[in-house]
Amino acid sequence: MGLQELDPSNANDFGYARDVRGLVVADLKPDGKAAATGIKRGDLLKEVNHIRVATVEQYLDVLSKIKKGKTVQLLFRRGNTNFIV
């Protein structure tokens, strides 16, 4: 799953308002784990384990603190609907 920071310059391209922040799914392997959970290109990642992420750096920092084998909860937004994976 490839993530890209959502900012005012690209928010419209993904169907979000210019003031929305997060990480948008820019690339997805059709046969990968992320796609199998229902994640789609254009979905907006807002939180990892209840911690807001708006930059790739924040995302990687949160992931680095999660022990191997532990469950990770991701909060996404698609349009006006939030969902958890």
Protein Blocks (a to p, Z undefined) as FASTA:
>chain_A
ZZddddfklmmmnopafkbgcdddfbdcfkbmklmnopaehiacfbgghiacfbfklmmm
mmmmpcghiacdddddehjaccdZZ
